[in-house]
């Protein structure tokens, strides 16, 4: 019973963390710093979920910074394959980029150039 209660509390904490505005930058930071596959997936999934739900409401400066940072994650792992971004996290980061492109089509030319 205690284990189940701790699990439920942990899940609740993770959900409330994901709703916090700080989750954007902390998730990006952890992706650059962590080697733990679960942390990498969790953080990339938070970014993907936040993009789907909160991108439109972000100010333009925040969108520019988030886009730059998320693209930077992908570029870092492409340039340094030894860092070994797990496939699930990599897929989420790619979905983040695709989501940004769909929700802010004016950004698409930056990918082509």
Residue pairs with C-beta under 8 A, 6 or more apart in sequence:
14 42
17 23
17 46
18 46
18 49
18 50
23 46
23 50
24 47
24 50
24 62
24 66
25 69
26 43
27 43
27 44
27 46
27 47
28 43
28 47
28 66
28 69
28 70
28 73
30 39
30 40
30 43
31 40
31 43
31 44
31 47
31 73
31 89
31 93
32 73
32 76
34 40
34 43
37 86
37 88
37 89
40 85
40 86
40 89
41 86
41 88
41 89
41 92
43 89
44 73
44 88
44 89
44 90
44 92
44 93
44 96
45 92
47 70
47 92
47 93
47 96
48 92
48 95
48 96
48 99
51 66
51 96
51 99
51 100
51 103
52 99
55 63
55 66
55 99
55 100
55 103
55 104
56 103
58 66
63 100
63 104
66 100
67 100
67 104
67 107
70 93
70 96
70 97
70 100
71 97
73 93
74 93
74 94
74 97
76 83
77 83
77 85
77 90
77 93
85 93
97 111
100 107
101 107
101 108
101 111
